[in-house]
Amino acid sequence: MEMQSNLTHLNVIETLEKNYMPYSMSVIISRALPEIDGLKPSHRKLLFTMFKMGLLKGTRTKSANIVGQTMKLNPHGDGAIYETMVRLTRGNEALLHPLIDSKGNFGKNYSKEMAYAAPRYTEAKLESICEEFFKDINKNTVDFAPNYDNTMQEPKLLPTTFPNILVNPNMGIAVGMASSICSFNLKEVCQATIEFLKNSEVDVTQYLKAPDFSSGGQLILNKAELSSIYKTGKGSFYLRGKYRYDKKINCIEIYEVPYTTTTEAIIEKIIELVKAGKIKDISDIRDETDKDGLKITIDLKRNVDPEQLMNRLYKLTTLQDAFSCNFNILINGYPRVLGVKEIIKEWTSFRIDCIKRQLAYDINQKNQRLHLLKGLEKILLDIDKAVQIVKETKNDKEVVPNLMKGFEIDEVQAEFIADIKLRNFNQEYILNKTKDIKALEKEIKGLEATLKSEDKINNVIIKELEEVAEKYGNPRKTEVIEEQQIEVITEELLIEDYNVKLFLTNENYLKKISIASLRSSSNGHKLKDNDFICQEIEGTNKSDILLFSNKHVVYKIKCYELEDKKTSSLGDYLNNLLSLADDEKIIYMTATDNYSGHMLFIYRNGKCAKITMESYQTKTNRKQLANAYSDEAELVHIEHIKEDKELVAISSINKVLIFKTSQVSVKTTRSSIGVQVLKAKKGSALASIKELEEVFFADFDYYRGNIPAIGTFLKKDDYLEKPLENLSFI
């Protein structure tokens, strides 16, 4: 059994080596990865077919015709070829510099539902920029190879006169590897390449500001990350959409989206967020994309901050999206991940080779022409002799050998002379032809000098790059914004803010109800039997709720962590929510947005602790704090005050003291017992604390005093609770 298992193992390895490895290599080399001319094989075959069809200068032809002709080079189905063609068109808007001039519906790169029309309806030709792809292609600038059925030749690369590999985006998934190359602005790429040719040690990042995309939008510039991408060819950066706010009709119009997403993906996600209740500021969303371009319209509810809403949409949808870079390129048949400078270096090496081959071709052609003219020059000395030789030769096949002997010329020169028409066998014709000899010699000398000089070849490339930048360069489409300019989108920003009321019951139930829900509700609060509301406060959905227990602990909850309730609900049971002890009870709650003000703790022994609210603020998101207040004496009163005010202290023997909280010194230690406010007399203790509005005194000044004080006995006609006849009802 073990032997059989080993044999099976060997068979699997052998099968993988024989079948899967060649397939993997084929996908990597012949399909998925771009080469130094910036094209995958499918692109190159399509463009070369269109070039051979005369579509660089001619009029448009039906796409179906182009697809059909391309199948001579690309043995894939017509659907795959047409899909490749669609992406290269101006109409599709996938490329920063489209390569195909299109007519008809070619869909949109930013929409997955806007389908392109069938090839029988659309028309296309090559864009003028393709002149730079095929310049001098007939001058042996690149190698050619047989097509799949060995019936015609096709170029292995196109001799692009600019680094197209960096100008148009390219993405591909091979086997075990992938490639993702972002596009850069043509002018910036040309300038960076020119500077590199002048000085190979140059910092290209000075000239190549940032990637640029056909979809526009904004690029959030993280200089360290971008520098790493330029250096290693790997990394990611963030793109975000652009919008405008129409105040008149209270709507947001998104008119540019990240290159990596679609309008449908954005709209679907926003609808999902609205349905889930995570976003409540949107009343409607529509795709209003038309012939004028992309537009997503979002109708807003009243009093919505559009900037804050967009920050939330950037965080929660692909309106802000990452572009992952992996500059994996085939160099001489081998996949390599290169930085930007290395790509420019490889392209310049490729282009130098193209120029050298073109120069060698031109020199060869001119030398051949010069050789023929020098032979013609020899018969100028004796035209009659040449005529005589031809005239006296009996056999046609002897004409060329006889001319070779008669004028000491070679066979090629003799063939050329023999093919001259009789009417041109005159001095004027021959003189006109041979006078180009000196010009040709000068041209050849100049070409040879260029071929031998690296600087001169570099200057040729520089001149071409300058011409390309001037002729086809466009302003940047993608705006670059510094990372510092972007508001950091924290979890807090994603929380919808609205006014709420919080209700605490005697049985430890807590309800969060939005003000809007309270207004629309006609029912009273649902409570357990014998339960009652002991405290109600106002806050916002972003408030921190502080819940003080009788065990000297404060529990902290983010208001948005609580579900919105209806009045018909019992609310959240705090014993479960906070994991309270069996004998623990929440005795007070407060809500704060900024931890301003102070907490007052007044004890049976007459002491008052005034603790700054900042003492309860923590950098970490702690859910509870021990020693929230002193345990040295029994607590009589607890209150959160935002500003100082007057309070009424009443002792167990009805002595009264009206004191100002501003007289109480502030403590930062939460467990501080505080300072004496009401002094004890004859074993008395502080019994209660009341607001000024809760008592009815004829003369408030009678009870006012500086702390600490014993207080003043209550007058016969004064009340600690306002009598009903003194209350006014609205």
C-alpha positions, -999 to 999 in steps of 0.1 A, spaced: 0 0 0 28 24 9 45 17 -24 13 24 -43 9 57 -24 45 67 -33 38 59 -70 6 80 -69 25 108 -54 52 106 -81 25 105 -108 9 137 -95 42 155 -95 50 143 -130 16 153 -143 20 188 -127 54 192 -143 42 180 -177 9 198 -179 4 225 -153 38 241 -154 37 248 -192 1 261 -187 13 284 -159 42 297 -180 19 303 -210 -5 323 -189 23 344 -174 42 350 -206 15 350 -233 -16 363 -216 -18 381 -183 13 402 -178 22 434 -197 56 438 -214 78 469 -215 58 485 -243 29 486 -219 8 460 -238 -4 425 -232 -3 401 -262 -40 405 -268 -37 443 -269 -7 441 -292 -23 417 -317 -54 439 -319 -36 472 -324 -12 456 -350 -42 442 -369 -58 476 -370 -25 492 -381 -23 466 -410 -59 474 -419 -49 510 -425 -70 523 -395 -43 547 -383 -50 572 -411 -82 558 -427 -118 561 -416 -136 540 -390 -147 505 -398 -172 482 -381 -158 466 -349 -169 432 -361 -145 436 -391 -117 444 -368 -125 415 -345 -126 391 -374 -92 402 -388 -76 400 -353 -85 363 -351 -57 357 -376 -33 366 -348 -53 359 -317 -70 324 -317 -96 334 -290 -133 338 -294 -146 370 -309 -162 379 -275 -128 379 -257 -112 400 -285 -141 425 -286 -139 428 -248 -102 436 -250 -110 462 -277 -137 478 -256 -113 487 -228 -90 505 -252 -116 528 -266 -123 564 -259 -159 557 -252 -152 533 -224 -130 558 -205 -108 531 -189 -75 546 -202 -59 579 -195 -49 580 -231 -74 559 -252 -58 540 -281 -89 534 -301 -111 562 -316 -146 548 -312 -182 555 -324 -212 539 -307 -219 525 -272 -188 510 -257 -201 511 -221 -183 528 -193 -155 516 -171 -172 531 -140 -204 511 -146 -209 474 -145 -245 476 -158 -240 500 -187 -232 472 -213 -214 479 -245 -232 474 -279 -225 444 -301 -196 447 -325 -219 448 -356 -232 482 -344 -200 500 -333 -172 514 -353 -135 521 -346 -101 532 -358 -68 539 -341 -62 571 -322 -35 594 -334 -14 586 -304 -9 551 -319 15 567 -344 39 566 -315 34 529 -312 42 521 -348 68 546 -356 95 530 -378 81 495 -371 90 487 -407 127 496 -401 136 465 -381 131 483 -348 116 452 -331 116 415 -337 88 398 -355 76 362 -350 52 339 -369 16 339 -358 -1 307 -344 -6 290 -378 26 303 -393 8 322 -421 20 358 -412 44 377 -390 36 398 -360 57 420 -337 69 407 -304 68 443 -290 57 476 -304 84 504 -306 66 529 -284 83 563 -284 71 570 -248 68 548 -216 33 537 -223 37 511 -195 34 539 -170 9 560 -189 -21 536 -191 -32 514 -163 -28 476 -166 -42 448 -145 -38 411 -149 -41 379 -129 -17 351 -140 -10 318 -122 7 323 -89 12 360 -96 -6 391 -106 1 426 -120 -15 459 -111 0 490 -126 -15 524 -121 -15 552 -147 6 583 -145 2 617 -163 19 616 -197 36 649 -193 50 639 -159 62 605 -172 79 621 -202 96 647 -180 108 621 -155 122 600 -184 140 630 -199 156 638 -166 166 602 -162 183 602 -196 202 633 -186 212 620 -153 206 584 -142 209 593 -105 180 617 -106 151 614 -81 122 608 -105 97 615 -77 104 652 -81 88 650 -116 63 622 -112 39 639 -87 15 610 -82 -6 585 -102 -33 599 -125 -65 582 -135 -90 586 -163 -118 586 -137 -104 618 -120 -113 619 -84 -88 627 -56 -57 609 -45 -48 611 -8 -11 617 -8 9 597 18 44 607 8 61 578 27 38 552 11 40 567 -24 78 568 -21 78 531 -12 56 523 -42 80 542 -65 109 524 -50 96 488 -47 67 487 -71 44 475 -43 20 492 -19 -13 510 -20 -28 545 -19 -63 558 -14 -86 574 -41 -118 592 -33 -147 606 -53 -155 642 -59 -188 659 -51 -206 692 -51 -234 704 -28 -264 721 -43 -277 743 -15 -309 753 -34 -323 719 -37 -304 704 -7 -286 676 -26 -251 662 -31 -240 654 -66 -211 629 -69 -195 635 -103 -162 615 -101 -156 582 -84 -124 561 -77 -110 542 -106 -114 509 -87 -152 511 -81 -185 515 -100 -215 537 -95 -237 507 -89 -214 494 -61 -216 528 -44 -254 532 -48 -261 496 -36 -239 502 -5 -256 535 4 -291 519 0 -279 491 23 -267 515 49 -300 535 48 -321 503 52 -299 492 81 -305 525 98 -268 534 99 -274 565 78 -306 585 84 -297 617 66 -306 606 30 -341 608 16 -334 596 -19 -305 585 -42 -305 583 -80 -281 575 -108 -284 605 -131 -254 595 -154 -261 608 -189 -243 618 -221 -227 647 -201 -210 622 -177 -212 604 -144 -236 618 -117 -250 602 -86 -275 625 -69 -282 622 -31 -312 641 -17 -307 651 19 -331 656 48 -333 690 65 -304 704 85 -279 678 74 -243 687 73 -232 675 38 -195 675 46 -201 653 77 -223 630 57 -197 626 29 -170 618 55 -192 589 67 -198 578 31 -161 579 24 -155 556 54 -185 532 48 -186 529 10 -161 526 -19 -164 563 -25 -130 561 -9 -111 531 -21 -76 517 -21 -56 510 -53 -31 482 -47 1 484 -68 21 454 -80 43 466 -108 49 431 -122 62 433 -158 77 408 -183 113 418 -191 129 397 -218 104 369 -210 108 369 -172 83 384 -148 99 411 -125 84 435 -99 101 468 -106 100 503 -90 91 533 -112 128 543 -118 136 507 -128 107 507 -152 120 539 -168 154 524 -170 142 492 -187 121 512 -211 150 535 -220 172 504 -226 144 490 -249 140 523 -267 178 528 -272 178 493 -288 149 503 -311 168 535 -321 200 516 -328 182 491 -349 164 519 -368 197 537 -374 214 505 -385 185 499 -409 187 534 -423 225 532 -427 221 499 -445 194 512 -469 214 544 -477 246 524 -482 228 502 -507 215 533 -525 249 548 -524 264 516 -538 240 517 -568 246 554 -575 284 549 -574 280 522 -601 258 546 -621 285 572 -617 310 550 -634 290 547 -667 287 585 -667 323 586 -680 313 566 -711 276 562 -717 283 551 -753 304 522 -740 275 510 -718 251 512 -748 276 495 -770 280 466 -745 243 461 -742 238 464 -779 265 439 -788 256 413 -762 237 385 -780 222 367 -749 201 385 -723 218 367 -695 252 380 -706 242 417 -703 250 419 -665 283 400 -667 295 421 -696 286 454 -678 305 441 -648 336 435 -669 333 467 -689 330 491 -659 345 470 -631 313 471 -611 295 443 -591 264 424 -600 240 445 -580 253 477 -596 252 460 -630 216 448 -625 206 484 -615 222 499 -647 207 472 -669 172 479 -656 174 517 -666 151 525 -695 167 533 -728 152 568 -727 170 574 -694 203 565 -709 214 601 -711 237 624 -693 211 645 -677 193 616 -661 225 600 -648 238 634 -635 206 641 -616 208 606 -600 244 608 -591 244 643 -576 228 627 -545 260 608 -537 276 635 -516 243 641 -497 239 604 -491 275 601 -479 270 630 -455 237 615 -442 254 581 -437 283 597 -418 258 615 -395 238 584 -389 269 564 -381 281 591 -357 247 590 -339 248 552 -337 282 553 -320 272 580 -296 252 572 -265 245 609 -259 232 615 -294 209 585 -291 196 598 -258 190 632 -274 169 615 -301 148 599 -275 146 632 -255 134 650 -286 107 624 -292 95 625 -256 93 663 -258 72 661 -290 49 634 -275 44 655 -243 37 686 -263 13 668 -288 -6 645 -265 0 658 -229 -31 668 -209 -35 684 -175 -39 660 -145 -73 645 -141 -68 632 -105 -64 659 -79 -37 653 -53 -46 662 -18 -22 660 12 -31 634 39 -30 662 65 -59 680 47 -81 650 52 -102 648 83 -94 616 102 -125 596 100 -129 581 134 -157 558 146 -173 589 163 -177 606 129 -196 575 116 -221 578 144 -253 596 135 -260 624 159 -294 634 171 -311 645 203 -323 619 227 -339 616 261 -327 591 287 -350 576 313 -338 558 344 -363 538 365 -362 527 401 -359 491 391 -326 497 371 -341 500 336 -327 525 311 -345 538 280 -329 558 252 -357 575 231 -351 599 203 -368 633 206 -385 627 173 -399 594 185 -411 610 218 -430 637 198 -447 612 176 -456 589 205 -490 594 222 -486 565 246 -473 567 281 -442 549 293 -444 511 298 -430 502 332 -429 471 354 -454 469 382 -445 492 411 -416 507 390 -413 544 383 -390 568 365 -366 583 390 -346 604 365 -348 618 330 -321 637 312 -314 650 277 -284 642 256 -273 633 220 -266 600 204 -228 607 207 -230 615 244 -212 595 270 -236 582 297 -222 580 332 -241 557 356 -232 560 393 -240 530 415 -245 526 453 -212 506 453 -191 537 445 -186 526 409 -193 547 377 -202 528 346 -196 544 312 -217 537 281 -215 553 247 -251 565 240 -250 551 204 -242 517 218 -278 516 232 -306 507 209 -333 534 203 -364 524 222 -401 533 220 -421 545 250 -439 511 248 -406 493 256 -393 485 291 -358 495 281 -324 480 288 -320 462 321 -289 476 336 -282 446 358 -276 425 327 -261 453 306 -235 463 332 -232 430 350 -242 446 383 -238 428 416 -271 414 432 -273 443 457 -260 470 434 -282 497 421 -278 527 398 -286 558 418 -277 586 393 -270 591 356 -256 620 336 -247 625 299 -218 646 286 -203 653 252 -171 671 264 -167 663 301 -173 699 311 -185 710 345 -183 692 379 -198 663 399 -212 672 433 -213 646 461 -228 657 493 -226 635 524 -246 629 556 -217 644 576 -222 677 559 -193 675 535 -194 682 498 -169 670 472 -168 690 440 -149 667 414 -140 680 380 -158 659 352 -124 655 335 -115 630 363 -140 606 347 -126 610 312 -102 582 302 -80 579 271 -88 542 268 -124 532 263 -129 519 299 -164 507 308 -162 512 345 -142 532 371 -139 522 407 -137 547 435 -161 570 416 -168 589 449 -159 586 486 -171 557 507 -162 574 540 -197 587 546 -233 581 535 -242 599 503 -272 622 505 -270 641 471 -253 636 438 -255 660 408 -237 670 376 -234 708 374 -222 726 343 -221 760 360 -220 770 396 -253 776 414 -269 779 448 -282 749 467 -303 745 498 -288 723 526 -312 711 552 -302 694 585 -320 667 604 -331 694 630 -345 717 602 -315 741 601 -312 756 566 -281 769 547 -282 783 512 -247 781 498 -230 787 465 -212 758 449 -185 782 438 -174 783 475 -166 746 473 -130 740 463 -125 717 433 -109 683 437 -94 661 410 -93 629 431 -126 611 426 -126 596 460 -121 629 479 -145 634 508 -145 672 500 -149 702 523 -174 709 552 -205 728 541 -230 723 569 -217 720 605 -234 695 628 -252 708 660 -264 686 689 -258 654 669 -277 666 639 -267 656 603 -273 668 568 -307 654 558 -313 666 522 -303 690 494 -329 709 474 -329 733 445 -340 769 451 -370 763 429 -381 734 452 -385 756 484 -407 785 493 -389 811 515 -401 847 521 -365 859 524 -338 838 508 -310 860 522 -320 850 557 -306 815 550 -276 825 529 -241 821 544 -205 813 538 -194 777 543 -188 760 566 -219 771 586 -244 756 611 -273 771 592 -304 789 604 -336 774 618 -365 773 594 -390 801 600 -426 792 608 -440 806 575 -413 791 552 -418 758 535 -392 732 524 -416 722 496 -436 749 477 -473 748 487 -497 740 458 -513 775 459 -479 790 450 -473 767 420 -483 780 386 -495 757 358 -492 763 321 
